[in-house]
Amino acid sequence: MFEDLSFGKLLIILLVVMVLFGSKKIPDLAQGLGKGIREFKKALKDVDEEIKTPASTPDKKPDDKEA
C-alpha cells in the first residue's frame, strides 16, 4: 500500500498539510493524535487483561424462603 511513497511524495503531502492546517495547528494535531493512540493502547491492554483473568462467580446468597 505504501510501497510507492517516495520522499518527494511525502514532502508534497507535508506541504499540503501545512497549507491546510497552518504551522500553529500541526503541534496541536500531533498532540491530540498521540493522546488518542495512547488511550487506544490502554483500552486494548485493559480488554486483554479482562479476557485473560478468569471470571469470578457471584457468591450464592441464601434464600430467605428456606427457613
Secondary structure as GFF3:
##gff-version 3
##sequence-region A 1 67
A	DSSP	alpha_helix	7	21	.	.	.	ID=ss1
A	DSSP	alpha_helix	25	52	.	.	.	ID=ss2
A	DSSP	three_ten_helix	64	66	.	.	.	ID=ss3
###
